[in-house]
Amino acid sequence: MVTRKPPSRVSEAFRSTMVQGQWAEDKVVETVNCHRLLKAVRYGQSRISFASKEEFMAYWTKLHNQIQKYGKRPDVLIFLKANSLNYPIDIRERDEEEIMEMVKHSVAGLECRSSTWLWKTYREKTHGSKDLNFTVKEEDLQVLDRWRKTYANKKVYYVQLFFDSSFALEFDTIIHLLQSGLKGRDYTLKVDRKTGKNTYFIPVSCGIKFADCLERPTLDCETLIDELGQVMAIRTPKGGKYVLSEEFVQDLLR
């Protein structure tokens, strides 16, 4: 059984990570919904602001219980538009038992990850000798697999959104790499300095193009004061426009 402990306080770094992750999810939903065949539905429970520590703890407890029973929800579900015209666009706050029949009709789930790197610039400056990575938390693999088994091994992709491009990596490919690949070459495992969690770093060259960036996002900073009076600067991406790649669509529908 996977046991997750909530942070003792919701720190500045934790909030910034959540805000940036929410931006990435928004961009992924927007990008999928612009495709003529596909519809994105918000699914994974993710809250950014809480009125109090008690509210945060109540939310965390409910989330943990759902994960233990059904597995971790991907952030986003993809449906065929033609088959989902009457489906709501946001089911994050609904209990799993209420929406299971709807979820069964999805094509795949997406786990959204964000990065403030410019992938193309990085590749140019390193002359292609280095690559940026998909970031896959070690603790997520077991609980995501539990969710997949709840829904007959449904497809799940990790989507890594950079500020100038985006890539996708299918869950089964991740498992194959970790089981048969070479540590240090095909992936590395280390503590992510932003989250403090054991994380697999897998080169984006192992995946496929998810989307092209038509307009880069910008970074802003918002001030937040927590319940104890600490003033925090929250890094906040703004804007950006992406278009889904046909490579990803073909892989999704295959």
N, C-alpha and C positions, 0 to 999 in steps of 0.2 A: 504493500500500500504506500502511495506517495503522500507524504504529509507536508503541507506548505505552511510556513509561518509568516504571518503578516509582519511588515516592518513595525518597530516599536513606535516610530513617528513617521509621518509622511514627509520625507525630506525634500529639499530643493531639487536635488538630482533626480529623485524618484518622480516628482511632479513634472519636471522638464522632460523626462523620458516618456511619461504618459501623454503629455501634450504633443510631443513630436510623433509618437505612435498614433495618436488620434488623427493628426494631420495626414499621415501616410494612409491610414484607413480611408479617410475622406477622399483622397486622390484616387485610390484604387477603386472605390465605389463609383466615383464620377467617371473614371476611365472605362470601366466595364459597361456602365449604363449608356455610354455614348455609342457602343457597338450595336448594330442593327439587330443582332440575334440574341443578345444576352441581357440578363437583368441581375443586378447585385442587390442582396438583402443583408442588412446589418444583423449580425447573429451573436458574435462573441460578447459576453458581458464585460464591459469596460467603462468605468466611471472615472471622471477626472477630478471633480470638485465634491467635497463633502462638508456638510454644515458643522460636523463635530467629529471627534475621534470615535464616539459611540456609534455614529452613523456609518463611519468607515468600517468599524469592526463587525457590525451587523451585516453589512454588504459582503465583507470578506468571508464571514462564516457561511453565509448562504451559497456563495460562489464555491467555496471549498467542498461543501456537501454535494453540490451538483457535479463537480469534477469527479469526486469519488464514485458516484453512482453511474454517470454516463460518459465520463471523460471530458477533456477540455474542448470547448467549442472553438472552431476556427473563427477568426474575426468576421469573415464575410462568406456568404453562400452565393454561388452562381446558379441561376436557373436559365432555361430557354425562355425567351420573352413570350413566345407563342403559348407556352404552357403555364404561365404564371401571371397573367394580366391582373387577376384579382388578389394576388398575394400582397400583404403589407410590405413596405420597404424597410421596416425596422422591427425585429422581434427579440431584441436584446433583453428586455425586461420580462419576457414571458417564460414561464416554467417549461422545462423540456417536455413534460407529459402533454402539454397543450398543443405543441407544434410538431410532434414527431412525424405525423403523416405528411405534413408540408415539407419537412426537412428531407424525407425519403425521396422526394421528387427533384432535389437539387442535383446538379451535374457534378459539382465539386465544392470544396471549401478552400478558402485562402487565409493563410497566416501572414499578416502584413508587418513588415519590418522597415524601419527608416534609417537613412544615413545622410549626413550632411556633406559627404564627399561628392566631388565631380568625377565620375568614373572615367570619362573620356580624357580629362586633363591628367588624371593620375596615370592612366595607361601611356599617354604621350610622354609625360615627364620621366617615367621609368622605362621608356622604350619597349613596353610590353613585357618586361622581364618580371614584373610583379602584378598581382591582381588584388582587387578588393573582394570582400567575402559576403556570403550569406551568413547570418548569425542565428544559430539554432541553440536555444537553451537546452541543456542536457535533461533537466527536469520535465520539459515539455514532451519529450518523445514518447514516454510511456503513456501519459494521459491523453495525448493526441491519438495514439494508436488505440486506446480504449474507446475513444469517440468513433473512430473509423469502424471498429468492430461492432459498435452499437448500430451502425448504419451500413452493414454489409461491405466493409472495406471500401468505402467511398473515397474517391480521389481527394487528396489534399496537396496544395502547393504552398511553399514558402515564397513570398514575393518580397524582394529587397528593392526598395525605392531609393534611388540616388537622386541628387539634385539635377541630373542631366540625362538619366536613363533609368531603366528598371529591368530586373531579371526574375525568372521564376524557376523553382526547383521542386520537383515532385517528391512527395514523402517517401515513396518506395526507393527512389534513387538515393536519397539521404541514407536510408537504412543499408542499402547495398554498399555504399561508399564506406560507411562506418564498420561494416562487417568484413569487407574484402579489400578495402583501400589501405594505403600506407600512411600511418600517422606522421605528420610532418611534411608529407608531399600532397596527399589528397585532402587532408584536413588537419587542423590543430585543435586541441582542447585546452582551454585556459579560462581563467576568471576574467569576465568582462569588466573592465574598469568602471563602466557606467552603471551596470546593474549589480555587480558584486556576485554574479552567479556563474557557475561552470557553463561554458558555452563552446559549442563547436563552431569553428570558423572554416567555411567551405568555399573555395574560390568560385566566383560567379561564372567562370568559364565552364563549370560543371552543369550549369543550367541552360535555359533558353531565354531569348528576349521576351520580356513581358510587355513592355511598352517603350515607345520613343518619346522623348521630352520635346514638346513644341515651345514651351515657355518655362524658364527656370523659376522656381520659387525664391522668395527672399526670407531673411531671418529678422525677426523682431524680438523685442523683450517686453514682457508684461510683469508688472509688480503685483505680488500677492502677499498678504499678511495672514499668517496662520493663527490658530486659536490661542496660542501663547504669546502672540505679538511679534513673532519673528518676521522680518521683511525679507522676501525672497524674490530673486530675479528669474523668471521662467522663460527659457528660450523657446520661441514660438515661430515655426515656419508659416509663411503666408503665401497663398496663390500657387502658381505652377499649373501647367497643362500638359497632359500626356495622352497619347493615342495608342490603343491596344495593338499589338503586333499580330499579324496573321499566323505567324509561327506558333504563338501561344494558343490562338483559337483552334488551329488544326490539332494541336496536341491535346487540348481540352476535350474536343469532341470526338477524338479517335476512339 
